[in-house]
Amino acid sequence: MMRLITRFSLFSVLAAIILAACSESFTDPRDGKSYAIVQIGSQTWMAENMDYEVQGSACPEGDDRKCSKYGRLYTWDMARTVCPEGWHLPDSADFEKLIASVGGAEVAGYALKSTSGWFKKGNGSDDYGFNALPAGYRLAGNGTRGKFDGIGGYAHIWSAVETPDGLAYYMLLDFSIKAAKLSAFGKDEARSVRCVK
């Protein structure tokens, strides 16, 4: 009986340690918002999109209620300023390391995507707790050129790296494929931000 109690106690302690490790968070001192964080390989990532408000940033679909779930969308210039002290906007090497840590480019999208919220059965397995959500993006400009698109279908996460022709890279996760890849678009389009230590 004593051995059973000891085993149960040991199991309880181990379960509590694992739960604590899985539920780490970071509180942004600038606005008091808390973000889940996750260790993947040798990197520490935020497990949520940034929701730090700067002038010109927007909630997906222009709906303020969506910021708490999806975070805000930022142009590339904004994206370079929103990570808190001690964190940074990932560069291509950071993304390449992340993708390698979760099995390589062909399966990384599936491993990083959340288990719900993606349309047409495009959900991922979220094996590593990255919890990528399909926040979509906002096109550059005003009026119809500045419209929101892609919510439910795409996660576009800005990189700190410019292309030689003046665009900027981002990591693309797509509802229709299991892969993850770096793509590039105009810096005036608004996309999501994940910060890394």
C-alpha positions, -999 to +999 in steps of 0.1 A: +000+000+000+028+024+009+046+016-024+014+024-043+010+058-025+047+066-031+043+058-068+011+079-070+029+108-052+058+106-076+034+105-106+016+136-092+049+155-088+061+146-123+027+155-138+028+189-120+064+196-134+054+187-169+022+209-167+043+238-154+068+234-182+040+234-208+023+264-194+051+290-193+042+325-202+057+359-206+041+392-196+049+422-218+057+450-194+046+476-219+009+468-218+006+439-193-005+413-219+006+378-213+018+354-240+023+316-238+059+306-247+073+273-259+107+257-262+113+241-295+148+226-299+172+253-287+148+282-293+122+299-271+092+311-292+061+330-283+032+305-288+008+333-297+009+361-322+018+396-309-011+418-299+009+450-290-010+480-304+010+504-325-005+531-347-016+516-380-017+480-368-050+462-372-070+433-359-078+406-385-109+415-406-109+449-390-127+434-360-112+444-326-126+412-310-103+391-331-071+405-317-073+385-285-073+352-305-052+360-336-031+390-325-026+421-346-015+425-382+015+447-389+034+461-419+070+451-420+083+484-406+059+480-377+068+444-372+104+453-366+095+474-336+068+453-317+088+425-300+095+433-263+129+438-249+148+405-249+128+391-279+133+398-316+116+394-349+129+361-364+153+362-393+155+335-419+180+315-399+156+314-369+128+301-392+151+275-408+161+263-373+125+261-362+115+242-394+144+217-390+135+212-353+099+200-362+109+176-390+118+197-420+100+218-445+077+191-459+059+185-426+066+216-406+033+234-415+013+205-401+034+202-370+032+239-362-005+246-371-031+247-344-055+217-341-085+238-349-096+270-367-082+261-402-108+256-429-113+226-452-097+201-428-065+221-429-058+218-391-024+208-379-012+185-351+004+213-331+030+187-319+053+213-304+028+238-289+036+265-314-002+269-320+000+288-354-034+303-361-047+314-396-050+351-390-048+359-427-034+393-438-042+427-450-034+440-485-015+473-489-033+505-495-067+519-487-101+510-499-104+476-517-066+475-520-064+475-482-089+447-477-084+418-452-081+383-466-071+348-458-084+344-422-090+307-416-067+297-445-032+313-440-007+322-413+019+347-426+046+354-400+070+382-407+108+377-409+133+404-402+150+398-436+145+418-468+149+405-503+173+421-528+144+436-547+129+454-516+103+428-505+105+411-471+103+374-462+077+357-440+070+321-430+039+308-448+016+282-434-013+272-457-045+253-449-041+231-481-005+218-475+015+202-447+047+221-456+061+254-443+081+277-464+095+312-466+079+335-491+082+372-498+058+401-504+056+438-502+065+454-468+033+475-468+011+444-465+001+436-429+009+402-414+014+384-381+044+386-358+059+358-336+088+368-314+117+345-306+145+348-279 
